[in-house]
Amino acid sequence: MGTIKDANHAWRFDWSDLGDISERRPNLGPDCPVLVYRLFEFTLRDALTRRYGAAEAADILREAGEIAGDAFCRNVLDHSLELDDFLADLQRRLRELGVGRLRVERADPATALFTLTVAEDLDCSGLPVTGETVCDYDEGFIAGVMHTYFGREFVAREIDCWANGGRICRFEVKPLAADLDAG
């Protein structure tokens, strides 16, 4: 498991590491309750925060999300589609997989600036209000998807979250060198 890709024999994620879920889970199937996913995610966040601090834990979750978004785009989405069709494919896939209901509030193909919302987000819908955004992994996931589609680095930042009192997650997405306030 894991693909050795560098001279230090470091483990690197590869899509094949996910295995054949349908064949190896013939009775339980490919789905798992949100409770189990969140138990994994938030205990991992806790362990990372204890070891590295909150900011570094958020950065690690963001990095993991970016790896996942890139792999998801390459293996699940048709990144050869025109932008509108690509975003529709992304919306459909996220909904089918129970990740959330994606909506595009703003899309400017000329500047590659986007505002995306996710309702019923797998990570945070229904969490207690803490006044903080918690979807660091989602930020990375979105950035990874956009990176793969556009072929350049992106950053996504959550500006509204269930945990900070919103009822949706809202992300501002831009190419790494662009100004978020533009457009």
C-alpha positions as CSV (number, residue, x, y, z in Angstrom):
1,M,0.0,0.0,0.0
2,G,1.3,3.4,-0.8
3,T,3.5,4.3,-3.7
4,I,7.2,4.8,-3.1
5,K,8.1,7.9,-5.3
6,D,11.3,9.4,-3.9
7,A,14.8,8.5,-3.0
8,N,14.0,8.6,0.8
9,H,11.4,5.9,0.3
10,A,8.6,8.2,1.5
11,W,5.1,7.0,1.1
12,R,3.0,9.0,-1.4
13,F,-0.7,8.6,-1.9
14,D,-1.8,7.0,-5.2
15,W,-5.5,6.5,-6.2
16,S,-4.9,2.8,-6.4
17,D,-4.3,2.9,-2.6
18,L,-8.1,3.2,-2.2
19,G,-8.5,-0.4,-3.4
20,D,-11.6,-2.1,-4.8
21,I,-14.2,-1.0,-2.3
22,S,-17.1,-2.7,-3.9
23,E,-15.4,-6.1,-4.2
24,R,-13.9,-6.0,-0.7
25,R,-17.0,-4.8,1.1
26,P,-19.7,-6.9,-0.5
27,N,-22.0,-6.7,2.5
28,L,-21.4,-3.3,3.9
29,G,-20.9,-1.5,0.6
30,P,-19.0,1.7,-0.2
31,D,-20.8,4.1,2.2
32,C,-20.2,5.0,5.7
33,P,-22.1,7.3,8.1
34,V,-21.1,11.0,8.5
35,L,-20.5,10.2,12.2
36,V,-17.6,7.8,11.3
37,Y,-16.1,10.3,8.9
38,R,-16.2,13.1,11.4
39,L,-14.9,10.9,14.2
40,F,-11.9,10.2,12.0
41,E,-11.4,13.8,10.8
42,F,-11.8,15.6,14.2
43,T,-9.7,13.1,16.2
44,L,-7.0,13.5,13.5
45,R,-7.3,17.3,13.8
46,D,-7.0,16.9,17.6
47,A,-3.9,14.8,17.3
48,L,-2.3,17.1,14.8
49,T,-3.2,20.2,16.9
50,R,-1.7,18.6,20.1
51,R,1.5,17.7,18.3
52,Y,2.0,20.8,16.0
53,G,-0.4,23.5,17.1
54,A,-3.7,24.7,15.5
55,A,-2.2,26.6,12.6
56,E,0.1,23.8,11.5
57,A,-2.7,21.2,11.9
58,A,-4.9,23.4,9.6
59,D,-2.1,23.6,7.1
60,I,-1.6,19.8,7.1
61,L,-5.4,19.2,6.7
62,R,-5.4,21.7,3.8
63,E,-2.4,20.0,2.2
64,A,-4.2,16.6,2.5
65,G,-7.3,18.1,1.0
66,E,-5.3,19.4,-1.9
67,I,-3.8,16.0,-2.6
68,A,-7.3,14.5,-2.4
69,G,-8.8,17.2,-4.7
70,D,-6.1,16.6,-7.3
71,A,-6.6,12.8,-7.2
72,F,-10.4,13.2,-7.3
73,C,-10.3,15.5,-10.3
74,R,-7.9,13.2,-12.2
75,N,-9.8,10.0,-11.4
76,V,-13.5,10.9,-11.0
77,L,-14.1,14.1,-12.9
78,D,-13.8,14.9,-16.6
79,H,-11.3,17.7,-16.5
80,S,-11.4,18.1,-20.3
81,L,-14.9,19.6,-20.2
82,E,-15.6,23.3,-20.7
83,L,-15.7,25.2,-17.4
84,D,-19.5,25.3,-17.0
85,D,-19.8,21.6,-17.8
86,F,-16.9,20.8,-15.5
87,L,-18.5,22.6,-12.6
88,A,-21.8,20.8,-13.3
89,D,-19.9,17.5,-13.2
90,L,-18.3,18.5,-9.9
91,Q,-21.7,19.5,-8.4
92,R,-23.2,16.2,-9.5
93,R,-20.4,14.0,-8.2
94,L,-20.2,15.8,-4.8
95,R,-23.9,15.4,-4.3
96,E,-23.9,11.7,-5.4
97,L,-21.1,10.9,-3.0
98,G,-22.9,12.7,-0.1
99,V,-20.1,15.3,0.3
100,G,-22.4,18.3,0.0
101,R,-24.5,20.4,-2.4
102,L,-22.2,22.6,-4.3
103,R,-23.4,25.9,-5.7
104,V,-21.4,28.3,-7.8
105,E,-22.3,31.9,-6.6
106,R,-19.6,33.5,-8.8
107,A,-17.5,32.3,-11.6
108,D,-15.2,34.6,-13.6
109,P,-13.4,32.5,-16.2
110,A,-11.3,35.5,-17.3
111,T,-9.7,36.0,-13.8
112,A,-10.4,32.5,-12.5
113,L,-12.1,34.0,-9.4
114,F,-14.9,31.9,-7.9
115,T,-17.2,32.0,-4.9
116,L,-18.5,28.5,-4.1
117,T,-20.9,27.4,-1.5
118,V,-21.5,23.9,-0.1
119,A,-24.7,23.1,1.8
120,E,-25.1,20.0,3.9
121,D,-21.3,19.9,4.0
122,L,-19.9,16.5,5.1
123,D,-17.4,18.3,7.4
124,C,-19.5,20.7,9.4
125,S,-23.2,20.9,8.8
126,G,-24.8,20.6,12.2
127,L,-21.7,21.4,14.3
128,P,-22.0,23.6,17.3
129,V,-21.2,27.3,16.6
130,T,-17.7,28.0,17.8
131,G,-17.1,31.3,15.9
132,E,-14.4,29.6,13.8
133,T,-14.3,28.1,10.3
134,V,-13.3,24.4,10.4
135,C,-13.3,23.3,6.8
136,D,-9.5,23.4,6.2
137,Y,-9.6,20.0,4.4
138,D,-12.3,21.3,2.1
139,E,-10.3,24.4,1.3
140,G,-7.5,22.2,0.1
141,F,-9.8,19.9,-1.8
142,I,-11.3,22.7,-3.8
143,A,-7.8,24.2,-4.4
144,G,-6.6,20.7,-5.6
145,V,-9.6,20.3,-8.0
146,M,-9.1,23.8,-9.5
147,H,-5.3,23.2,-9.8
148,T,-5.8,20.1,-11.8
149,Y,-8.5,21.6,-14.0
150,F,-6.7,24.9,-14.7
151,G,-3.1,23.6,-14.5
152,R,-2.0,26.3,-12.0
153,E,-2.0,26.7,-8.3
154,F,-5.1,27.9,-6.5
155,V,-6.0,28.9,-3.0
156,A,-9.5,28.5,-1.4
157,R,-10.4,30.2,1.8
158,E,-13.6,29.5,3.8
159,I,-15.4,32.8,4.7
160,D,-18.6,31.3,6.0
161,C,-19.0,28.0,7.9
162,W,-21.7,26.3,9.9
163,A,-19.3,26.4,12.8
164,N,-19.0,30.2,12.6
165,G,-22.8,30.7,12.5
166,G,-23.5,30.3,8.8
167,R,-25.8,27.6,7.4
168,I,-23.6,26.9,4.4
169,C,-19.9,26.9,3.8
170,R,-18.7,29.7,1.4
171,F,-15.3,29.6,-0.2
172,E,-13.5,32.3,-2.1
173,V,-11.3,30.6,-4.7
174,K,-8.5,32.3,-6.7
175,P,-5.3,31.5,-8.5
176,L,-2.4,31.7,-6.1
177,A,-1.0,35.0,-7.4
178,A,-4.4,36.8,-7.8
179,D,-5.9,39.3,-5.4
180,L,-9.1,38.0,-3.7
181,D,-10.6,41.5,-3.7
182,A,-10.3,41.8,-7.5
183,G,-13.5,41.4,-9.5
